Structure formats: structure tokens, C-alpha cells
Amino acid sequence: MKILHIINDDLSDLAKEIIDLQSQAHEVKIVKLSDKELSYEAVVDDIFSCDRVVSW
């Protein structure tokens, strides 16, 4: 399963723990919306190509 985590602010300890656990068994990608060189077209592509999307 491909899981996308979209980070709006800083990650909480709980979010870090969940991402770490999921990455052991699944393909996990993390997108930080605060990145200066972020391509929103790429984010939309990632959303549609993943099985699950989580926003923090």
C-alpha cells in the first residue's frame, strides 16, 4: 500500500511514531507544505497515486 503523509506544521511525536510504523510494511511518502520548492502539481499527482492520504 502507498501512503502519503501531508505535513502542514511540525510533526507531533504521535505522527512520527505512526509514520515510522507504517513505513515498516508500506511505501510511505512525506510531503511538507512548508517547503519552498514544493510543486503543487506534484502534490496532486501524489494524492491520486497513493492508496491512502493523511494530513497532519
C-alpha positions as CSV (number, residue, x, y, z in Angstrom):
1,M,0.0,0.0,0.0
2,K,1.2,3.5,-0.8
3,I,0.6,6.1,1.9
4,L,1.1,9.8,1.6
5,H,1.5,12.0,4.7
6,I,1.0,15.7,4.1
7,I,2.6,17.8,6.8
8,N,1.0,21.2,7.4
9,D,3.0,22.1,10.5
10,D,5.6,20.4,12.6
11,L,5.1,16.7,13.3
12,S,3.9,15.6,16.7
13,D,5.5,12.6,18.4
14,L,2.4,10.6,17.7
15,A,2.6,11.4,13.9
16,K,6.3,10.4,13.8
17,E,5.6,7.1,15.6
18,I,2.7,6.3,13.2
19,I,4.8,7.1,10.1
20,D,7.7,5.0,11.4
21,L,5.4,2.0,12.0
22,Q,3.7,2.4,8.6
23,S,7.0,2.6,6.8
24,Q,8.0,-0.8,8.0
25,A,5.2,-2.5,6.0
26,H,4.2,0.0,3.4
27,E,5.6,2.5,0.9
28,V,5.4,5.9,2.7
29,K,5.9,9.3,1.2
30,I,6.0,12.6,3.2
31,V,5.3,16.0,1.7
32,K,5.9,19.1,3.8
33,L,3.7,22.0,2.6
34,S,6.2,24.5,4.1
35,D,8.9,23.5,1.6
36,K,9.8,26.5,-0.6
37,E,10.3,24.5,-3.8
38,L,7.1,22.5,-3.5
39,S,5.3,21.8,-6.7
40,Y,1.6,21.7,-6.0
41,E,1.0,19.7,-9.3
42,A,3.3,17.0,-7.9
43,V,1.4,17.0,-4.6
44,V,-1.9,16.5,-6.5
45,D,-0.3,13.7,-8.5
46,D,0.9,12.1,-5.3
47,I,-2.6,12.3,-3.8
48,F,-4.1,10.5,-6.7
49,S,-1.4,7.9,-7.0
50,C,-1.5,6.8,-3.3
51,D,-3.9,4.4,-1.7
52,R,-4.2,6.4,1.5
53,V,-3.6,10.1,2.3
54,V,-3.1,11.5,5.8
55,S,-2.9,15.2,6.5
56,W,-1.3,16.4,9.8
